Amino acid sequence: MAIEQIKMPQLGESVTEGTIEKWLVQPGDKVNKYDSLAEVNTDKVTAEIPSSFTGVIKELIATEGQTLEVGAVVCTIETEGGASSEESTSEETPTEKATAAEMPAAESKKAAAPTPVREKGAKARYSPAVLKLAQENDIDLSLVDGTGNEGRITRKDLLVIIESGNIPTAKAEQAAPKAETAAPTQNTAQASKPAAAPVNVPVAVGDIEIPVTGIRKAIAANMLRSKHEAPHAWTMIEVDVTNLVQYRDSIKNEFKKKEGFNVTYFAFFVKAVSQALKEFPMMNSMWAGDKIVQKKDINISIAVATEDALFVPVIKNADEKTIKGIGREINELAGKVRAGKLKSDEMQGGTFTVNNTGSFGSIQSMGIINYPQAAILQVESIVKRPVIMDGGMIAARDMVNLCLSLDHRVLDGLVCGRFLARVKEILENMTKENTSVY
């Protein structure tokens, strides 16, 4: 018999950690190779960890709700054949291969202890995301205690510190002794900073306490990072889509009968945005610290909501697709989200987000940018209202507001204004005569 380790897999580009949402097996269960062992959340998508071996589950190292770095051991499996645990440990050092199941009882107790905290001054490795966040917020990483594997500092550790306002810097440490001897009246600035302790919300009889899921935590962390790092600006433009509404309504029944799915207004909006992005490539950019990366591919992220979460699947190379092709992808991706079958790679690579807030009846909203993208466009409800036309005539027209949130580090008002004007022009000229859905 041999004890094998199952580790947290790489579940997407630039993904460095994942959260165990739910174990699908328990110690003693027999599993086959490729069977699903656990559901794991990363970047707001739920994936499954497959077994690399056939055998019996020996021990669940990670607990539900625990966040682990890629490569960290999540569980162990006892397999038939192969080298025994004693032979394995004799060939390799305990620090390389030993697990709690392979160690003597005394060592198992040590393994079950809390993750060791990295000593100050010790040589440490940091992920690019941690280094970037620390540099931008003047955080001294040697003063931070990590909660990751073997005491490593994770991005979530830094986000908690940033949210608390208690930023550990070298200057702060040097000034600490002096601050301890100072009079209480001199500690006003320090006392004004919020504590990092959990928020104490009184719970009355009848109140319902809802546990925060891994997906909700991921959403919260990404929204906090976006609002903290990206200076948001906002602008709105009004568009007359009367011609578009008439065109779509004239073909919707025939289209549904022929293609098997609805052609929605949203598909027309995504097509118009992707076309305008080709003409204004700066809108398809990302902030990268000492440089701005202008993305070649136009990959449109679309927001799809469920009862308790928000997912952002991606339509790859949207500028190369027809309205029919975009409509089909919107329909398929939304179906996968609601069925819980969305894959991690279907959430990756987005360069610009279009959000259909109009589906909820909204007429004006300010979206939070889908970090690290530079902008998000909210498509509001199409509302019929009176409009003064050329010559002073008043007519009932189908109007929609397009609301753009932008990262002011990357984008300025001039390029955003021209971009929105171009989207408006494209939409207002979408008619049966000059626009094809195929």
Secondary structure, DSSP 8 states (H G I E B T S, - for coil): -EEEEEE----STT--EEEEEEES--TT-EE-TT-EEEEEEETTEEEEEE-SS-EEEEEE-S-TT-EEETT-EEEEEEESSS--HHHHHHHS-HHHH--TTTS-HHHHHHHHS------TTS-----HHHHHHHHHTT--GGG----SGGG---HHHHHHHHHHT----HHHHHHHHHHHHS-GGGGHHHHTS--SS-------TT-------HHHHHHHHHHHHHHHHS-EEEEEEEEE-HHHHHHHHHHHHHHHHHHSS---HHHHHHHHHHHHHHH-GGGGEEE-SSSEEE-SS--EEE-EE-SS-EE--EETTGGGS-HHHHHHHHHHHHHHHHHT---GGGGS---EEEE-GGGGT-S-------TTBSEEEEE---EEEEEE-TTS-EEEEEEEEEEEEEETTT--HHHHHHHHHHHHHHHHT--TTT----
